[in-house]
Amino acid sequence: MSSDDDFERPFEDLEPPQWAALRELCQANVSFFASDQDECSVRIKSALVACLDYLGQLFPIYRDIAKIAPLFDFNPETPGNGYRSFLVIVDKCILYTGNVCRRILCQRDSMLFSKNFYMKEIEVCAQLLASLFTCLQHLRTLYSWSQGNGKEPSLFSNHSPQELLNQAEAVNQYCFYGRAIGFQFCDSMQLTLRTISLCMAAFSEAFFSNGTVLGRCANSIKYVSDPEAKARRIVNVSQRADISFCKAFWLLNESGIAQIYPSMVMPTLAINQMISIPPEEIKLATLDNNSVVVPTPTSHIGKKPIHVRLMSAKRRMGMVLSGDSAGANLSLGTTLRCFELNIRRPDGIFMAYAPVWVEFVASPARLLCLTDPLLPFGFMMRCLKAYAAGNPKKLSAENLEDDENLKSETESFAEISESDLIALALSPNGDDDGPKIASLPSDSTLNSVSLADVDGAQGPEVPEEKEAKSQEYITRFLNLYKNSSLRSSFPVLNGNKDKDNEESKSKSWSLFGWNSTKTNGETFNEEEINPLEEFVFSVPRDPLLSPYLASDNLLRKFPPVKILTVELDPCLDDCVMFAKKLKNLGNSITLDIIPGLPHGFLNFCLVSKEAGEGSELCVKRIRELMEMSLLNS
């Protein structure tokens, strides 16, 4: 093709430079290995040919998605939505594959060239391109669902998500969790994500009783040298492990070992204390000088103490609600509840990568969980089911425990007396002469009366309520993403169909101070599960659970809101749509979308330069809310 021909073609039909470069590298390597007939050479050549084929199939649909993606942005200055996110992942995949092909090209004549190693590398690249092609096809389906209603295009679809999930079974998840894990994120996060993935696989060996201790240790070490086995383990764990595993793994960052490094490099807060608030009623004053009683918190696990961490350098006046992920969702629900009860409202809200529609609504960003190393599809759905659906039948079948059981629930947490908080209130600037909560003795648990008195509201004394036993969590999960062509090459987790194992009692164990709860003899079940049967569970359409569903009248009352999210987050579309809704209602709203970082990046600000910069932006936005509050007071 001559250069003159290129000028006659529309510019949008021209392949981006990195695509053309990858095509040339693949073709050059195919020609080199064409004459070799050993197994590794044949498989390398086949994978390269597959890459070329998928490049040709990807580009037309990539171009179509690129045309529609800007329609869903918050504004021209803040580009970002699930459509754009998948385009970013495709771009990163092209660069990643190009680097692999370039290394093959440079090292193929070397005596140290390992055909077996690069065979696996290029095969993963071909699988990535194939999976992303399938994902883009689903995005085109989602876009077709958003048309024809005469309204502004929405990232949320009214169609049943099961229609999309039926098609998504063809997506190969394993390629995103093996040797290519984290390729779509910034360089400073990739090593961290690889380390976390190894920890997740190894932790699952310790959490579940799969064989002897020696065997579990051997399997854990295997994941370092066998990325394919690690990928299989992570996908199986995310799809089959119950919520107790998710909680145990995510709470490792609260362990003593995990806190050593932060305590060494970060300044110490004057107040950093884990406390437990008993399940008691709270009586609050309303804005019209009446009073309202906030009932004892309950859930599908019954009445239980609320465990919170009190962190502060000094006592501050006013309320700025802030939170990330589920914490941000709770902040929004709390604000809505304040409106309903006509009590003190927050002066501002800061939320980071928050879900605002707690239901598996089909949206482009929700599909990102198929590729996410920190929030895989299985974990997201398992947490959604535990968070939203619950199991009221279990609750009604349980008997209430006595007061001693309620007391034991708080024994592992520091107790703070009412006098401690009052003393803190009298020293609002955190002076050296003021009390340090961690060092003061206490013989009474922090309760609603203490909090109310310190803040100037009056609360009644209420006897402790009896708590209900914890619900036994759901033991099975959606087995949605199966790939028959990979089953022979990936180790399958040992299953145990003995019902006695499922009903065995829980015990706690400790590994280097990492406390967890596991079930004796618990293993993964290899039974084929009907995905749709496992998926069917009802989620109440309650604005307190899904703030996006709140009425316009309530949302108009919201204080200034600042939202921060990341472009590769499964909750990205939630944040974009919520920001657009508040903007259309005339609210004060800002939206920041940070590239290259995963959901939960605030946990990694000490090990990632980009995460640290994102944390600084959060601080800046919170400071702006405080300044706005002072101006309006």
N, C-alpha and C positions, 0 to 999 in steps of 0.2 A: 504494500500500500504506500503510495507516495504521500509526501507531506501536504500536497495540494488537496488530497482527498480529505484530510483532517479538517481543513477550513470549511469544507462543504457540509460537514456533519454538525448538528447542533452541539453547542459546548457541553450541555448536560449529558450527552451520550458518550463523551470521552471518558475513558477509564482514568481514575486518579493515579498519580505517579507511583504510589506505593503498590497499587494493584499491578500495574504494568511491570514493575521491578520484580515482584514475586512471580509473575508469570514467566519472565525470562529466566529466573533462577531455577524454577521447577523444570522448565524445558531443558536447560543445560544439564541438570543432574539426571534427568531421564535419559538423555543421550549417553551420558557417561556409564550408567549402569545397565544399558540396554543389552550389552553382550554378555554380562555375567548371569549365570544360571543358578548360583547357590541360593538357598532359601532367603537369606537376609537381603541379598541384592534384589531378588524378585519382589519381596515385600516392600522394600524401599521404593522401587519403581512403581509398584501398584499404588502406594500411598501418594506419591508425587502426581501420578495421573489423576487420582481422585481429587487432589487439591486443585488441579487445573480444571477438572469438570465442575467442581463446586464454585470456583471463581466465576466461571461463565454463567452458572445458574443464579449466583448471589447478586451479581451486579444489577440486573434489571429490577429486582424487588428492592434492593438497597436504594436505588435511585428513586423508586416510587415512595418509599417510606420517608426519604429525605425531603420530598416535596410536601408531604402532609404534616411532618413533625412541627414546623413553626406555627401551625394553626392552634396548637394546644399549649403554647407558652404562656406564662403569667403576663409577661409584657416583652417588648423587643429587647429591653435592657437585661432581662433575666431569662435567657433561653434555657429550657430544661423540661423534660417530661420523659415518660417511659419509652416513647418512640425514639427520641434522641439517644437515650441511654443504650439501646440495642445497637444503634449506629456506631456509638463509641466503642462498644465491645467488639463489633465487627472490625473496626479500624485497628484496635489493639491486637486482635487475632491475626490480621494481615501482617502487622509488624512482627508479631511473635513468630509466625510461620516463616516470614522472610528471614529472620535471624537464624532460625534452625537451618533453612536451606543454604544460607550464606556460610554457616559453619561447615556444613557438608561439603560445599564447593571448595572451601579453603583447606579442609583437612582430609579429603578423600584420598589423596595420593600419599599421605603420611603413613609410616609403618605403625603408628600408634592409633590409627583410625579404627574405631570400634563400630563395625556394621550393626551389631546387635543393639548397641545403645541408640544409634541414630535411627535405626529402624523403628524403635519404640517411640522416639521423639517425633518423627514425621507422621507416624500413624495417629498419634494423639492430635496433631495439627489437622489431619484430614477429618478426624471425628469432630473436632471443634467446628470446622467449617460446615460440616453436615448438620450438626445440631443447631448452629446459628441460622442456617438456611431454613430449617423447620420452624424455628422461633419467629423469623421474619414472615413466614407464611401465616402464622397465627396472628401476628400483628396486623396483617392485611385483613384478616377476618374480623378482628376487633374494630378496625376502622370502618368496615362495611356495616357493622352493628351500630356505630355511632351516627350514621347518616339517616336521613329520611324523616326525622321528627320535627324539622323546621326550627329547631333551637340551636343555640351555640354548641359546636362540637364538644362532646364530653369525653374525658378519659375513662369514665365509668360506664359500663355497659349494663343495660337492663336484661340482657339475655342470661339464661342460666349458665353459670360457670361450668356445669357438667358438660355442656356442648364443647367447650374448649378443652376440658380435661380429657375428653374422649380422644381428641386428636393429639394431645400432648404426650400420649403414651409412647410416641415414636421418638421423643427426645432422648438422646443418650446423655444422662446426667454424669456418668462416671468420668468423662473426659475433663470435666471442670474441677474435679477433686483429686486428681492424680498429680502427675509431674508438671502439669500446666497450671496448677492451682494459683489463683491470685494474679494471673497475667494481665487482667484488665485494670488493676489498681496501680497506684503510683509506686515507684521503685522502693521507697522507704517502708511500704506496707507489705511488700511481697515476702520478705524473709519472715516477718512476724506472722503472716497468714500461714506460711508453710509450717512454722513451728506450732501454731495453734492446731493445725490439722493433724500433725503428728501426736500432739498431746491428746486430742479428742479420740483418735484411734486407740492410743495406748491406755487412756483412762477408761475406755469402754471395756478393755480386757480386764482391768481391775474391778470395774463396777459389776460386770456380769460374770458369773461363775462358769467360764468356759474352760474346763479342764483343770489341771493342777497349777499350782503357783509357778512352777518352773516352766510349764507350757505357756502360761499367760505371759511370762516375761519374755520367752522366746518369740512369741507372736508380736509383742510390742516392739522388740528390736527389729523384727522383719520389716515393719512399716518404714523404717529409715531407708532401707535399700530396695524396697519393692513398692514404688508409688501406686502401681495398679492395685495391689492388695489393700493399700491404705484407702484408695478411692472407693473400692468395694465396701470396705468396712464402714466408712463414713456415710455412704449412701444408705447402706442397710440399717445403720444405727439411727439415722435421721428419719427413716421411714417406719421403723418397727419399735424403737425404744419409747417408753412412756415418758410422761412429763417429769417423773422423778429424776431421770437421767439428765434431762435438759436443765433442771434446777441445780442438780449437783455439779454439773460441769461449769455452768455459768457463774456459780457462786465460788469457784476456786479463787477468783480474784479477791475474795474476802478473807482468804486464808492467811496465816501468819507469814508463810514464805513469800507469797505474792505481794505482801505489803512491805517487804524489807527494802527493796530498791526505791519505791516512792518515798519511804520514810527517810532514806539517806539523802535524796537529792531535792526533796521539796521542803519548804518551810513548815514547821509544825503549827497547827492551828491551836488557838487557845482552848477551843472546845471541839472535841471530836469523839463523840460518845454514842455507842449503841444503847438505845433505851427501849423499853417495852411499855406500851399504853394499854391498860386493862380494858376489857370490853364493858364500858359503862355509858350511860346516857350523858349527853351534854346539853345544858340549858343556856341558850344564847339570847342576847337582846337584839331585836329587829330594828330596822331603820326608823320605824314609826313608833318606837318606845314601847312596843309589846315584847313578848318573849316567845321563843319557839324551842321545842325539845328535839334535839337530834338523837334518833334512836340508836341503840347499840348496833354496831356494824355486824352484819351476818353475811354469809355466802353459802355455797353448796357444801362447805366443810364445817359450817356451824360458827358459833361465836368463839372468837379467838383473840388473843392480844394482838395489837398492831405493833410490829417491830419497825422502828425507824432509827435513823442515824442523825444526831444533832451535830451539825458542823457550823462553826462560826468563829470569826476573829473578834467580833464584838456584836453587841445587841443593836439591831437596826429598827427604826420606826417605819411603819407602812408595810405593805405586802406587794411584793413582786413574786408572782408565781412563776416558777421555771421548772422544766423537766425535759428529759429526753426519752424517746421511744414510748413505752407504756406509761412512764411517769408524766410525760407531756399530755397523754390522753386523759390521765387522772386530773391534771390541772384544768383541762377544758371542762370535764364533767363536774369538777368542784365549782367552777365559775357558774355553770348553768344551775347548779343546785343553790348557789347563793342568790341567784335571781328568783328562784322559786320560793325560797324561804324569806326573801326580803331582808337578808342580813348583809353585813359588811362585804363588799365586793373587792376583788383585787384591783390594784391601780394599773397593772400591766401584766402581760403574759409573754414569756419566752418559751418557745417549744422547738426541740430539735428532733429531726427525723421521726415524726410522730404518726401513728396510724389514727385516722379520724373516722374511718368507717370500718368497724371491727366485724368484718364479714368477708368471705372470699368472693368479693366482687371482681369480675373479670376486668382487668386493666392492664396496659402494657407493662407498667412497673412491677405489678404483682408477679409477672412471669420471670422477673430477675431472680426470684428465689430459686429458680432452677440452676443458677450459676453461682449463687452467693455462698462463700465459705463460712460465714458467721451466722447466717440466717437461712439455712437450706429449706427447701419446700416442706420437708417432713416436720422439722422443728417449728416452722411458722404455723402449720396447720394444727400440730399437736398443742401448741400454746394457745392458739385461737380457740380450740375446742375446750381446753381446760379453763380458759379465761371467760369465755362467753356462754358456753352451753351448760357446763356443770352436770350434776346428776342428782336431782331432787329426790329420787327414789332412795338413794343411799342415805341421804340425810334423814328421811323419815324413818328409816329402819334402825338408825343408831340410837343408843341410849345416851343420855347426858351423863358426863362424868362428875365426880365430886369436886369440891373446891381445891383439894390437894393437887389434883391433876392440872387445874388451871394455874396454880402457883408454880408447879414444876415447869410449866411452859416458859416462865420468865426467869428461871434461875440462872441460865447461861448469859443473861444480859445484865448490864449494869443498871442499878436502880438509882433514881435521882429523886431527891426529896423536894417538897414544895419550897422549903427554905433556900435550897440551892438556886432555884429559878428566881426567887424573889431577890436574892443577893446579886444574881446576875443582872437583873433589871435595874438594880440600884447602881450598877457599875457599867453603864452602857458603852463606854469606850474601851472596855477590855483592859483596864489599868492593871499594872503589875500587882497592885495591892488588892485587887478584886479576887473573888474566889475562883478557883479552878475546879470545875465540876468533877473531873476525873479523880481528883485527890480528896474530895470531901466524903466523909462517911455518910451513909444513908440507911435508914431503916424503914422507909416507906416508898412505894413505887410511884412513879410519876403518873398522875391521873388527870382526868378532865378538869377537876376542880383546880389543880395547880396551874394548868395552862390558862384557864379562864381568869383566875385571880391576877396572874401576872399581866395579862393583856387588858385588864380593866373590866372584864365581864364577870358575872356571877354564875356559878354553876352549883347544882345541888349535889349533896353527897348521896351516892347510890351504892347499895351493896353489890359485891361482885356477882356477876352472873356465872352460871355453870356453862362450861364449854362443851361442844360436841366433839366426838372423835373425828379424826381426819378421815376424809373419804379415801377409799382405795381407788387410785387413779386408773384410768382406762389403760388396758394392757396391749391393745392392738392399735395399729395405725394403718393409714392408707398405703397400700403397696402399689403406687401408681406408675412408677417409671421403671419398667422392666425392659431389658434389652437382651433378647435371646441369643444374639450373636456373641455376647460378651460372657455369658454364663460359664462357658467352658474355660475361659482364660482368667477369670477372677475367682478367688476362693470364696466359697459360700459359708456363711456363718452356721455353726452347728445349731440345729433346732432341737427342741425338747417338747414333745406334745403331751407330756404327763401333766394332767391337771393339778396333781398334788404340788408340783413345783410352783404353779401360778398362785396357789393359795397358801404357800409357806409364809411364815412370819417374817417381818422385816427386822433387820438388825443394823446397827450403826457400826462403822469401821473407820479407822483413821490411818492415813498414809502420809507420813511427814507432816502431820497437823492438818491434813485435808479431810475434814469430816464429811461423811456422806451417808446416805441410806440406800441399801440395796436389798434385793430379795435373794434368799438362799437358793442357789441352783438356778437362777433366772437366766434363760438363754433366749435367743430369738427364735421365733416360730417360722418354719419354712412353708407352712400351709399357704396355698394360693388364696389370696383374699380378693373378693370382688370389690374393686375400688369404689364403685358407686354406693354399695351398701355401707361401707365404712365412712363415706363422705357425708351421708345424709344425717345431719343433725341441725336442729333449729337454733338460730341465733336471734334473740329478741331485738327488734328494731327500736331500741331505746336510745334517745339522744344522750343520756348519761353514759352510755356505752359507746355510741357512735355519734360524736358531736356534730358531724357533718349533716346529720338528719334533723338537727334542731331547727325550729321555726325561724323565719327571717326576723320576726319581731324580737326574739331572744338574741339572735346573733347581732342585731343592730346595737344592742346594749353593751356589747363587749368593749372592754378597755383596749388601748393600743396593743396590738399583737405583733410580735416579731418571730418569724419562722426561719429556721435554718435546716437545710437538708443536704443530701449528697446525691450526685447524679446516678449512682449505681445502687440505690437503695430501693428495696421492694415497696417501701412506703412513700416513695417520691411523688407518685401521682396523688396520694392522699393530701400531701402538703400543698401541691400546686393547685388542686381543685378547691381546697379549703381557703387558700389565699385568694383565689379568684372570686370565690363566693363572698368573702368578707369585703373585698375591694368593690364588688358590684353593689354591696349594701351601704357603701360609704364609710366603712370603718377605716381607722388608721392601721395600715398593714405594711410590713416589709417582708420580702422573701429573698433569702440567700441560698444559692445552690453551689456547693463546693465540688470540684471535680476530683477524681482519683482516689476517693476515700470510701470505706464501707460503712454500713449501718453499725452504730456503736463505736465510731472512731474516737469518741472522747475518752475511751478506756486506754487509748494508745498514744496519748499526747507526749509521753515521755520517751517513746521509742521511734516516733515518726515525726520528721520535720513538718510535713504537710498537716498531720493531725494536730501538732502543736499550734500551727498557724490557725487551723480551724477552731481550736479551743480559745485562742486569743480573740477571734471574731465573735465567738459566743459571749465572752466577757464584755467586749465592746457594745454589743447589742443590749445586754443586761444593764450596763451602765447608762446607755441612752434611755432605757425605760425608767431608771431611777431618777435621772435628771428631769424627764417629762413629768414624773410624779411630783417632784419638788416644785416645779413651776406651776402645776395645777393645784397644789395644796394651799 
